[in-house]
Amino acid sequence: MLVVALAVFVAYAVSRPDPVATLGRLYDDSVYLSIGKSIADGEGYRSAQLVGTPVHVKFPPLLPATYAVFWRVFGTLDGVAGAALWLNILVAAASGGFLWWIGRRDLEAHPIVVLLMCITPLLSARTMFYFSGPMGEPWMLLGWLAALVLVRQLMPDGDERSRWRPIAIALGLVLAATVLARTQGVAVTAGVILGAVIGKVTWRAVVTSIVTIVIPLGVWGLWHGAMVRRGPVSALPDQASYLSWLPTGGLGEALTFGARVAQMTAREYVRAAPVILVGWDSPKTMVVAGAFILVGLIGAVMLVRRMPALTASLLLIAGVLAVWPYAEDRFLTPLVPILGLTGAYAVQRVLGMMPALVRRGALIGVGVVATLLLANSARTRVDALRGEATSPFVMAFARITGWVRESTAPTEHIMAPWGGVIYLRTGRRTSIANPEEPALAPSALAVPERFYASRLLADTVDVVVLWDGAPGRSAGALREMAARCPQLLTKLPPPVDSTVPAASAGQPPANVHFYRVRRDVPCLERFARGEAAPRTPENKNAP
């Protein structure tokens, strides 16, 4: 277990990215650090990166509270981002150790099988990409695995069943921490408790664990609810509670909504699974991912009686992801190694039925596949590290933050993509240019000009930054508004600071544009009311 944890640690450590230069690639990473800074600065649980510093209502508190400690200890973005990176590397390494422990000790799988089914997904290039940033997925995986180890000790055949009370309390604390690290951990918690009941854990131990879970979650819920009632709270869709994404029209509407979302997320996760496992999407890798999922599901069924908490938590979190109205491939990163555990059990049972000679040949084949996957992941990570300094994201945000730091006042407000990065690097409050929205919900951008005009006014935006390489609809909408609204946006000169990296050989320049905003033009108010403004072809200030 310790050797595997050390190997995982080394793999992550030698391929770690620059924690500041790449901050923001995951979007939520900068938000976690911003909330932590707000706590450390005494402003409370707020989105410090946003104009008005509204109370944050979506992310749970464990990571921001941890990063608040880092802000108090280190005091600089370099120190905090670096500490967050190394902490997540330690969490990933511990997860690797627990995967090995469960696979070898509880499931009695061969080391080569555990390597392929459990450790290889943890060391895939995509998983390492997400686990190396200040994100909640590695914490959720570690809490999930630790809970499985603890609940196993409480079952009738557990080694420590006689010492049930401290183990039950530890289980409750671990599950509470998992939920406080990632909201989707609620499904893990429900599955582990359900598995404990199915596994005939004593009612005293189950009740003790539930009480231990409820106390910290209840305290956080009451305290956070009081903060939300005092406000202010942002009205933007990606600043709303997860519960606001769900329908409120009754059971029939909820079932219809769930079915529609599941249909959408199924397509997304089918495409994402081979990327998470192998590194790219193709017919061949789709077959590999399909086989992995099938074997994992078969193993989950086989483990219903032996490790019901594993099966129940796996199926519940899969169900939650299916109806979660915002699909993203990183949501699979904690799920895939757990699915690998159940798959390892199924593979081991098949190997056990083979003749000795055939079994040895099969294990050699499994070892070859694991080696190829690990080698491919290592090559991908090394290539990414080499190209990090000249990647479009790093170059664009070096230009943006360098210009904002030198050309704007500390009190000015900036509308730009990835506002959290700009706030952390420059201290400027930001306005969200491209809000994330849940699927199947009415879009805040149904009338883009109305949305952006309202944000420019409500957030008293002084400067707009457009990056042609950023996703979202802001650039087109703002340029259309500028074409119809003379003097709304005035183009400003690009950065000339020599510290801002230029395009290297073979790399296109970062197409970043900066504009000064005039909020007193009459047509901006018309846009905010939803009225169209006439187009002015001779507008020389249009982007």
Secondary structure, 3 states (H helix, E strand, C coil): CHHHHHHHHHHHHHCCCCCCCCCCCCCHHHHHHHHHHHHHCCCCCECCCECCCCECCCCCCHHHHHHHHHHHHHCCHHHHHHHHHHHHHHHHHHHHHHHHHHHHHHCCCCHHHHHHHHHHHHCCHHHHHHHCCCCCHHHHHHHHHHHHHHHHHHCCCCCCHHHHHHHHHHHHHHHHHHHHHCCCHHHHHHHHHHHHHHCCCCHHHHHHHHHHHHHHHHHHHHHHHHHHHHCCCCCCHHHCCHHHHCCCCCHHHHHHHHHHHHHHHHHHHHHHHHHHHCCCCCHHHHHHHHHHHHHHHHHHHHCCCCCHHHHHHHHHHHHHHHHCCCCCHHHHCCHHHHHHHHHHHHHHHHHHCCCHHHHHHHHHHHHHHHHHHHHHHHHHHHHHHHCCCCCHHHHHHHHHHHHHHHHCCCCCCEEECCHHHHHHHHCCCEEECCCCCCCCCCCCCCCHHHHHHHHHHHCCCCEEEEECCCCCCHHHHHHHHHHHCCCCEEEECCCCCCCCCCCCCCCCCCCEEEEEECCCCHHHHHHHCCCCCCCCCCCCCCC
